[in-house]
Amino acid sequence: MFKLRRPVYRALIITHVVSSVAWLGLSLCLLVLGLWATGTSEAAAQYAAGSAMAVLAGALAVPLGAAALASGVVLMLGTKWTPAYTWVLVKLVATAVTFALTVFSLRPGLAETAASLDPVRLQVLDGQVLAAPIVSSSVYVGAVVLSYVKPWGRRGSRARVRVPVPARSGR
């Protein structure tokens, strides 16, 4: 374990927050485009939305996810917020699983969907077009909540017992 120097810590925390927020924004964009693609009655609009989803996910998902995951791991190793804290471990596992699903399922699935769309023929799209952005957006919002609230404390340690402090009399 090492301790990050202040300038490095600041650069990493900025990288982590920006990449994480951008990853959430990308996921929300994919959700909006997925709703548009599944809800439109125009083939050209469906084709445009499906193509935009594939391009956005193809260009941004991996770099943003990798930056968020890598900066989070370095921050975890270089600060007091180690995996000994349950919320850090939950966030790490959720981010790693979501990143793996992005690489091996979301991107190829959206590329396949986009390739199957026709600008002159409307198609029925399966629920995966919406399911993946809903799940990923939920995970990312959950990660934000965990980072802010920091629930559960350290794993394996006893909860601190708060001893009430007697009130002073007004004399």
Biotite code that builds the C-alpha atoms (Angstrom):
import biotite.structure as struc

atoms = struc.array([
    struc.Atom([0.000, 0.000, 0.000], chain_id="A", res_id=1, res_name="MET", atom_name="CA", element="C"),
    struc.Atom([1.234, 3.485, -0.801], chain_id="A", res_id=2, res_name="PHE", atom_name="CA", element="C"),
    struc.Atom([-0.050, 6.979, -0.174], chain_id="A", res_id=3, res_name="LYS", atom_name="CA", element="C"),
    struc.Atom([-0.702, 9.244, -3.139], chain_id="A", res_id=4, res_name="LEU", atom_name="CA", element="C"),
    struc.Atom([0.904, 12.665, -3.124], chain_id="A", res_id=5, res_name="ARG", atom_name="CA", element="C"),
    struc.Atom([-1.542, 15.554, -3.206], chain_id="A", res_id=6, res_name="ARG", atom_name="CA", element="C"),
    struc.Atom([-1.053, 16.613, -6.885], chain_id="A", res_id=7, res_name="PRO", atom_name="CA", element="C"),
    struc.Atom([-1.354, 12.999, -8.052], chain_id="A", res_id=8, res_name="VAL", atom_name="CA", element="C"),
    struc.Atom([-4.399, 12.453, -5.852], chain_id="A", res_id=9, res_name="TYR", atom_name="CA", element="C"),
    struc.Atom([-6.073, 15.559, -7.269], chain_id="A", res_id=10, res_name="ARG", atom_name="CA", element="C"),
    struc.Atom([-5.370, 14.516, -10.858], chain_id="A", res_id=11, res_name="ALA", atom_name="CA", element="C"),
    struc.Atom([-6.687, 11.012, -10.191], chain_id="A", res_id=12, res_name="LEU", atom_name="CA", element="C"),
    struc.Atom([-9.823, 12.152, -8.396], chain_id="A", res_id=13, res_name="ILE", atom_name="CA", element="C"),
    struc.Atom([-10.611, 14.569, -11.233], chain_id="A", res_id=14, res_name="ILE", atom_name="CA", element="C"),
    struc.Atom([-9.996, 11.805, -13.795], chain_id="A", res_id=15, res_name="THR", atom_name="CA", element="C"),
    struc.Atom([-12.146, 9.412, -11.807], chain_id="A", res_id=16, res_name="HIS", atom_name="CA", element="C"),
    struc.Atom([-15.076, 11.785, -11.352], chain_id="A", res_id=17, res_name="VAL", atom_name="CA", element="C"),
    struc.Atom([-15.019, 13.072, -14.937], chain_id="A", res_id=18, res_name="VAL", atom_name="CA", element="C"),
    struc.Atom([-14.752, 9.620, -16.507], chain_id="A", res_id=19, res_name="SER", atom_name="CA", element="C"),
    struc.Atom([-17.405, 8.175, -14.187], chain_id="A", res_id=20, res_name="SER", atom_name="CA", element="C"),
    struc.Atom([-19.851, 11.005, -14.849], chain_id="A", res_id=21, res_name="VAL", atom_name="CA", element="C"),
    struc.Atom([-19.163, 10.773, -18.584], chain_id="A", res_id=22, res_name="ALA", atom_name="CA", element="C"),
    struc.Atom([-19.781, 7.006, -18.459], chain_id="A", res_id=23, res_name="TRP", atom_name="CA", element="C"),
    struc.Atom([-23.117, 7.644, -16.732], chain_id="A", res_id=24, res_name="LEU", atom_name="CA", element="C"),
    struc.Atom([-23.950, 10.324, -19.325], chain_id="A", res_id=25, res_name="GLY", atom_name="CA", element="C"),
    struc.Atom([-23.134, 7.907, -22.140], chain_id="A", res_id=26, res_name="LEU", atom_name="CA", element="C"),
    struc.Atom([-25.373, 5.285, -20.580], chain_id="A", res_id=27, res_name="SER", atom_name="CA", element="C"),
    struc.Atom([-28.242, 7.782, -20.288], chain_id="A", res_id=28, res_name="LEU", atom_name="CA", element="C"),
    struc.Atom([-27.725, 8.826, -23.932], chain_id="A", res_id=29, res_name="CYS", atom_name="CA", element="C"),
    struc.Atom([-27.905, 5.161, -24.959], chain_id="A", res_id=30, res_name="LEU", atom_name="CA", element="C"),
    struc.Atom([-31.117, 4.823, -22.972], chain_id="A", res_id=31, res_name="LEU", atom_name="CA", element="C"),
    struc.Atom([-32.712, 7.833, -24.691], chain_id="A", res_id=32, res_name="VAL", atom_name="CA", element="C"),
    struc.Atom([-31.633, 6.593, -28.112], chain_id="A", res_id=33, res_name="LEU", atom_name="CA", element="C"),
    struc.Atom([-32.885, 3.095, -27.273], chain_id="A", res_id=34, res_name="GLY", atom_name="CA", element="C"),
    struc.Atom([-36.273, 4.486, -26.281], chain_id="A", res_id=35, res_name="LEU", atom_name="CA", element="C"),
    struc.Atom([-36.342, 6.412, -29.528], chain_id="A", res_id=36, res_name="TRP", atom_name="CA", element="C"),
    struc.Atom([-35.346, 3.361, -31.594], chain_id="A", res_id=37, res_name="ALA", atom_name="CA", element="C"),
    struc.Atom([-37.945, 1.099, -29.984], chain_id="A", res_id=38, res_name="THR", atom_name="CA", element="C"),
    struc.Atom([-40.728, 3.667, -29.875], chain_id="A", res_id=39, res_name="GLY", atom_name="CA", element="C"),
    struc.Atom([-40.563, 5.309, -33.281], chain_id="A", res_id=40, res_name="THR", atom_name="CA", element="C"),
    struc.Atom([-42.864, 4.514, -36.177], chain_id="A", res_id=41, res_name="SER", atom_name="CA", element="C"),
    struc.Atom([-40.332, 5.697, -38.757], chain_id="A", res_id=42, res_name="GLU", atom_name="CA", element="C"),
    struc.Atom([-37.693, 3.331, -40.153], chain_id="A", res_id=43, res_name="ALA", atom_name="CA", element="C"),
    struc.Atom([-35.229, 6.159, -40.843], chain_id="A", res_id=44, res_name="ALA", atom_name="CA", element="C"),
    struc.Atom([-35.472, 7.395, -37.231], chain_id="A", res_id=45, res_name="ALA", atom_name="CA", element="C"),
    struc.Atom([-34.966, 3.862, -35.915], chain_id="A", res_id=46, res_name="GLN", atom_name="CA", element="C"),
    struc.Atom([-31.952, 3.410, -38.178], chain_id="A", res_id=47, res_name="TYR", atom_name="CA", element="C"),
    struc.Atom([-30.465, 6.736, -37.038], chain_id="A", res_id=48, res_name="ALA", atom_name="CA", element="C"),
    struc.Atom([-30.973, 5.955, -33.340], chain_id="A", res_id=49, res_name="ALA", atom_name="CA", element="C"),
    struc.Atom([-29.569, 2.435, -33.618], chain_id="A", res_id=50, res_name="GLY", atom_name="CA", element="C"),
    struc.Atom([-26.580, 3.657, -35.612], chain_id="A", res_id=51, res_name="SER", atom_name="CA", element="C"),
    struc.Atom([-25.919, 6.467, -33.121], chain_id="A", res_id=52, res_name="ALA", atom_name="CA", element="C"),
    struc.Atom([-26.048, 3.977, -30.235], chain_id="A", res_id=53, res_name="MET", atom_name="CA", element="C"),
    struc.Atom([-23.472, 1.740, -31.899], chain_id="A", res_id=54, res_name="ALA", atom_name="CA", element="C"),
    struc.Atom([-21.164, 4.645, -32.739], chain_id="A", res_id=55, res_name="VAL", atom_name="CA", element="C"),
    struc.Atom([-21.333, 6.187, -29.260], chain_id="A", res_id=56, res_name="LEU", atom_name="CA", element="C"),
    struc.Atom([-20.826, 2.880, -27.468], chain_id="A", res_id=57, res_name="ALA", atom_name="CA", element="C"),
    struc.Atom([-18.093, 1.865, -29.883], chain_id="A", res_id=58, res_name="GLY", atom_name="CA", element="C"),
    struc.Atom([-16.134, 5.082, -29.512], chain_id="A", res_id=59, res_name="ALA", atom_name="CA", element="C"),
    struc.Atom([-16.669, 6.043, -25.866], chain_id="A", res_id=60, res_name="LEU", atom_name="CA", element="C"),
    struc.Atom([-17.702, 3.121, -23.666], chain_id="A", res_id=61, res_name="ALA", atom_name="CA", element="C"),
    struc.Atom([-14.352, 1.367, -23.347], chain_id="A", res_id=62, res_name="VAL", atom_name="CA", element="C"),
    struc.Atom([-12.115, 4.436, -22.852], chain_id="A", res_id=63, res_name="PRO", atom_name="CA", element="C"),
    struc.Atom([-14.497, 5.982, -20.312], chain_id="A", res_id=64, res_name="LEU", atom_name="CA", element="C"),
    struc.Atom([-15.051, 2.715, -18.454], chain_id="A", res_id=65, res_name="GLY", atom_name="CA", element="C"),
    struc.Atom([-11.340, 1.901, -18.424], chain_id="A", res_id=66, res_name="ALA", atom_name="CA", element="C"),
    struc.Atom([-10.458, 5.371, -17.120], chain_id="A", res_id=67, res_name="ALA", atom_name="CA", element="C"),
    struc.Atom([-13.087, 5.154, -14.377], chain_id="A", res_id=68, res_name="ALA", atom_name="CA", element="C"),
    struc.Atom([-12.044, 1.651, -13.361], chain_id="A", res_id=69, res_name="LEU", atom_name="CA", element="C"),
    struc.Atom([-8.273, 2.255, -13.490], chain_id="A", res_id=70, res_name="ALA", atom_name="CA", element="C"),
    struc.Atom([-8.407, 5.587, -11.641], chain_id="A", res_id=71, res_name="SER", atom_name="CA", element="C"),
    struc.Atom([-10.699, 4.037, -9.035], chain_id="A", res_id=72, res_name="GLY", atom_name="CA", element="C"),
    struc.Atom([-8.306, 1.151, -8.436], chain_id="A", res_id=73, res_name="VAL", atom_name="CA", element="C"),
    struc.Atom([-5.322, 3.485, -8.046], chain_id="A", res_id=74, res_name="VAL", atom_name="CA", element="C"),
    struc.Atom([-7.299, 5.719, -5.669], chain_id="A", res_id=75, res_name="LEU", atom_name="CA", element="C"),
    struc.Atom([-8.345, 2.634, -3.718], chain_id="A", res_id=76, res_name="MET", atom_name="CA", element="C"),
    struc.Atom([-4.721, 1.520, -3.387], chain_id="A", res_id=77, res_name="LEU", atom_name="CA", element="C"),
    struc.Atom([-3.342, 4.977, -2.594], chain_id="A", res_id=78, res_name="GLY", atom_name="CA", element="C"),
    struc.Atom([-5.859, 6.302, -0.095], chain_id="A", res_id=79, res_name="THR", atom_name="CA", element="C"),
    struc.Atom([-7.523, 5.188, 3.106], chain_id="A", res_id=80, res_name="LYS", atom_name="CA", element="C"),
    struc.Atom([-10.552, 3.963, 1.118], chain_id="A", res_id=81, res_name="TRP", atom_name="CA", element="C"),
    struc.Atom([-9.429, 0.361, 0.640], chain_id="A", res_id=82, res_name="THR", atom_name="CA", element="C"),
    struc.Atom([-11.528, -2.749, -0.079], chain_id="A", res_id=83, res_name="PRO", atom_name="CA", element="C"),
    struc.Atom([-11.689, -3.172, 3.692], chain_id="A", res_id=84, res_name="ALA", atom_name="CA", element="C"),
    struc.Atom([-14.614, -0.780, 3.373], chain_id="A", res_id=85, res_name="TYR", atom_name="CA", element="C"),
    struc.Atom([-17.612, -2.730, 2.109], chain_id="A", res_id=86, res_name="THR", atom_name="CA", element="C"),
    struc.Atom([-18.893, 0.154, -0.012], chain_id="A", res_id=87, res_name="TRP", atom_name="CA", element="C"),
    struc.Atom([-15.535, 0.361, -1.831], chain_id="A", res_id=88, res_name="VAL", atom_name="CA", element="C"),
    struc.Atom([-15.574, -3.375, -2.552], chain_id="A", res_id=89, res_name="LEU", atom_name="CA", element="C"),
    struc.Atom([-19.181, -3.257, -3.780], chain_id="A", res_id=90, res_name="VAL", atom_name="CA", element="C"),
    struc.Atom([-18.388, -0.298, -6.016], chain_id="A", res_id=91, res_name="LYS", atom_name="CA", element="C"),
    struc.Atom([-15.260, -1.998, -7.388], chain_id="A", res_id=92, res_name="LEU", atom_name="CA", element="C"),
    struc.Atom([-17.055, -5.256, -8.187], chain_id="A", res_id=93, res_name="VAL", atom_name="CA", element="C"),
    struc.Atom([-20.039, -3.465, -9.738], chain_id="A", res_id=94, res_name="ALA", atom_name="CA", element="C"),
    struc.Atom([-17.757, -1.299, -11.893], chain_id="A", res_id=95, res_name="THR", atom_name="CA", element="C"),
    struc.Atom([-15.616, -4.247, -13.012], chain_id="A", res_id=96, res_name="ALA", atom_name="CA", element="C"),
    struc.Atom([-18.661, -6.366, -13.898], chain_id="A", res_id=97, res_name="VAL", atom_name="CA", element="C"),
    struc.Atom([-20.309, -3.483, -15.738], chain_id="A", res_id=98, res_name="THR", atom_name="CA", element="C"),
    struc.Atom([-17.099, -2.768, -17.644], chain_id="A", res_id=99, res_name="PHE", atom_name="CA", element="C"),
    struc.Atom([-16.789, -6.431, -18.657], chain_id="A", res_id=100, res_name="ALA", atom_name="CA", element="C"),
    struc.Atom([-20.428, -6.493, -19.808], chain_id="A", res_id=101, res_name="LEU", atom_name="CA", element="C"),
    struc.Atom([-19.822, -3.289, -21.768], chain_id="A", res_id=102, res_name="THR", atom_name="CA", element="C"),
    struc.Atom([-16.832, -4.778, -23.573], chain_id="A", res_id=103, res_name="VAL", atom_name="CA", element="C"),
    struc.Atom([-18.185, -8.269, -24.216], chain_id="A", res_id=104, res_name="PHE", atom_name="CA", element="C"),
    struc.Atom([-21.940, -7.723, -24.536], chain_id="A", res_id=105, res_name="SER", atom_name="CA", element="C"),
    struc.Atom([-23.124, -4.123, -24.947], chain_id="A", res_id=106, res_name="LEU", atom_name="CA", element="C"),
    struc.Atom([-20.770, -2.974, -27.706], chain_id="A", res_id=107, res_name="ARG", atom_name="CA", element="C"),
    struc.Atom([-21.025, -6.122, -29.838], chain_id="A", res_id=108, res_name="PRO", atom_name="CA", element="C"),
    struc.Atom([-24.796, -6.260, -29.306], chain_id="A", res_id=109, res_name="GLY", atom_name="CA", element="C"),
    struc.Atom([-25.318, -2.659, -30.372], chain_id="A", res_id=110, res_name="LEU", atom_name="CA", element="C"),
    struc.Atom([-23.038, -3.125, -33.385], chain_id="A", res_id=111, res_name="ALA", atom_name="CA", element="C"),
    struc.Atom([-25.056, -6.182, -34.407], chain_id="A", res_id=112, res_name="GLU", atom_name="CA", element="C"),
    struc.Atom([-28.343, -4.348, -33.914], chain_id="A", res_id=113, res_name="THR", atom_name="CA", element="C"),
    struc.Atom([-27.145, -1.367, -35.939], chain_id="A", res_id=114, res_name="ALA", atom_name="CA", element="C"),
    struc.Atom([-25.964, -3.645, -38.751], chain_id="A", res_id=115, res_name="ALA", atom_name="CA", element="C"),
    struc.Atom([-29.377, -5.309, -38.908], chain_id="A", res_id=116, res_name="SER", atom_name="CA", element="C"),
    struc.Atom([-31.348, -2.054, -39.148], chain_id="A", res_id=117, res_name="LEU", atom_name="CA", element="C"),
    struc.Atom([-32.645, -0.808, -42.477], chain_id="A", res_id=118, res_name="ASP", atom_name="CA", element="C"),
    struc.Atom([-33.407, 2.882, -43.087], chain_id="A", res_id=119, res_name="PRO", atom_name="CA", element="C"),
    struc.Atom([-36.486, 1.981, -45.186], chain_id="A", res_id=120, res_name="VAL", atom_name="CA", element="C"),
    struc.Atom([-37.938, -0.913, -43.160], chain_id="A", res_id=121, res_name="ARG", atom_name="CA", element="C"),
    struc.Atom([-39.070, -0.627, -39.529], chain_id="A", res_id=122, res_name="LEU", atom_name="CA", element="C"),
    struc.Atom([-38.074, -3.547, -37.303], chain_id="A", res_id=123, res_name="GLN", atom_name="CA", element="C"),
    struc.Atom([-39.112, -4.882, -33.934], chain_id="A", res_id=124, res_name="VAL", atom_name="CA", element="C"),
    struc.Atom([-36.153, -4.559, -31.570], chain_id="A", res_id=125, res_name="LEU", atom_name="CA", element="C"),
    struc.Atom([-35.616, -6.858, -28.604], chain_id="A", res_id=126, res_name="ASP", atom_name="CA", element="C"),
    struc.Atom([-35.491, -5.627, -25.028], chain_id="A", res_id=127, res_name="GLY", atom_name="CA", element="C"),
    struc.Atom([-31.696, -5.735, -24.885], chain_id="A", res_id=128, res_name="GLN", atom_name="CA", element="C"),
    struc.Atom([-31.584, -2.345, -26.592], chain_id="A", res_id=129, res_name="VAL", atom_name="CA", element="C"),
    struc.Atom([-33.165, -0.886, -23.441], chain_id="A", res_id=130, res_name="LEU", atom_name="CA", element="C"),
    struc.Atom([-32.102, -3.391, -20.778], chain_id="A", res_id=131, res_name="ALA", atom_name="CA", element="C"),
    struc.Atom([-28.369, -2.721, -20.962], chain_id="A", res_id=132, res_name="ALA", atom_name="CA", element="C"),
    struc.Atom([-28.601, 1.088, -20.607], chain_id="A", res_id=133, res_name="PRO", atom_name="CA", element="C"),
    struc.Atom([-31.149, 0.740, -17.798], chain_id="A", res_id=134, res_name="ILE", atom_name="CA", element="C"),
    struc.Atom([-28.910, -1.660, -15.862], chain_id="A", res_id=135, res_name="VAL", atom_name="CA", element="C"),
    struc.Atom([-25.722, 0.319, -16.460], chain_id="A", res_id=136, res_name="SER", atom_name="CA", element="C"),
    struc.Atom([-27.345, 3.652, -15.558], chain_id="A", res_id=137, res_name="SER", atom_name="CA", element="C"),
    struc.Atom([-28.666, 2.097, -12.346], chain_id="A", res_id=138, res_name="SER", atom_name="CA", element="C"),
    struc.Atom([-25.224, 0.736, -11.460], chain_id="A", res_id=139, res_name="VAL", atom_name="CA", element="C"),
    struc.Atom([-23.551, 4.095, -12.108], chain_id="A", res_id=140, res_name="TYR", atom_name="CA", element="C"),
    struc.Atom([-26.113, 6.032, -10.066], chain_id="A", res_id=141, res_name="VAL", atom_name="CA", element="C"),
    struc.Atom([-25.650, 3.456, -7.304], chain_id="A", res_id=142, res_name="GLY", atom_name="CA", element="C"),
    struc.Atom([-21.886, 4.011, -7.431], chain_id="A", res_id=143, res_name="ALA", atom_name="CA", element="C"),
    struc.Atom([-22.409, 7.754, -7.030], chain_id="A", res_id=144, res_name="VAL", atom_name="CA", element="C"),
    struc.Atom([-24.630, 7.137, -4.002], chain_id="A", res_id=145, res_name="VAL", atom_name="CA", element="C"),
    struc.Atom([-22.070, 4.766, -2.478], chain_id="A", res_id=146, res_name="LEU", atom_name="CA", element="C"),
    struc.Atom([-19.277, 7.305, -3.002], chain_id="A", res_id=147, res_name="SER", atom_name="CA", element="C"),
    struc.Atom([-21.259, 10.029, -1.312], chain_id="A", res_id=148, res_name="TYR", atom_name="CA", element="C"),
    struc.Atom([-22.970, 8.124, 1.520], chain_id="A", res_id=149, res_name="VAL", atom_name="CA", element="C"),
    struc.Atom([-20.149, 5.633, 2.274], chain_id="A", res_id=150, res_name="LYS", atom_name="CA", element="C"),
    struc.Atom([-22.382, 3.144, 4.090], chain_id="A", res_id=151, res_name="PRO", atom_name="CA", element="C"),
    struc.Atom([-21.481, -0.022, 6.016], chain_id="A", res_id=152, res_name="TRP", atom_name="CA", element="C"),
    struc.Atom([-18.056, 0.988, 7.362], chain_id="A", res_id=153, res_name="GLY", atom_name="CA", element="C"),
    struc.Atom([-15.046, -1.325, 7.462], chain_id="A", res_id=154, res_name="ARG", atom_name="CA", element="C"),
    struc.Atom([-15.497, -5.028, 6.965], chain_id="A", res_id=155, res_name="ARG", atom_name="CA", element="C"),
    struc.Atom([-14.400, -7.168, 9.876], chain_id="A", res_id=156, res_name="GLY", atom_name="CA", element="C"),
    struc.Atom([-14.337, -4.364, 12.395], chain_id="A", res_id=157, res_name="SER", atom_name="CA", element="C"),
    struc.Atom([-16.773, -3.731, 15.143], chain_id="A", res_id=158, res_name="ARG", atom_name="CA", element="C"),
    struc.Atom([-19.131, -0.820, 14.819], chain_id="A", res_id=159, res_name="ALA", atom_name="CA", element="C"),
    struc.Atom([-18.139, 2.120, 16.926], chain_id="A", res_id=160, res_name="ARG", atom_name="CA", element="C"),
    struc.Atom([-20.329, 2.613, 19.931], chain_id="A", res_id=161, res_name="VAL", atom_name="CA", element="C"),
    struc.Atom([-21.213, 6.222, 20.512], chain_id="A", res_id=162, res_name="ARG", atom_name="CA", element="C"),
    struc.Atom([-21.239, 7.249, 24.117], chain_id="A", res_id=163, res_name="VAL", atom_name="CA", element="C"),
    struc.Atom([-23.646, 10.108, 24.772], chain_id="A", res_id=164, res_name="PRO", atom_name="CA", element="C"),
    struc.Atom([-21.978, 13.243, 26.067], chain_id="A", res_id=165, res_name="VAL", atom_name="CA", element="C"),
    struc.Atom([-23.806, 14.696, 29.066], chain_id="A", res_id=166, res_name="PRO", atom_name="CA", element="C"),
    struc.Atom([-25.291, 18.125, 28.438], chain_id="A", res_id=167, res_name="ALA", atom_name="CA", element="C"),
    struc.Atom([-23.746, 21.005, 30.343], chain_id="A", res_id=168, res_name="ARG", atom_name="CA", element="C"),
    struc.Atom([-25.952, 22.863, 32.699], chain_id="A", res_id=169, res_name="SER", atom_name="CA", element="C"),
    struc.Atom([-26.633, 26.495, 31.887], chain_id="A", res_id=170, res_name="GLY", atom_name="CA", element="C"),
    struc.Atom([-24.966, 27.875, 35.061], chain_id="A", res_id=171, res_name="ARG", atom_name="CA", element="C"),
])
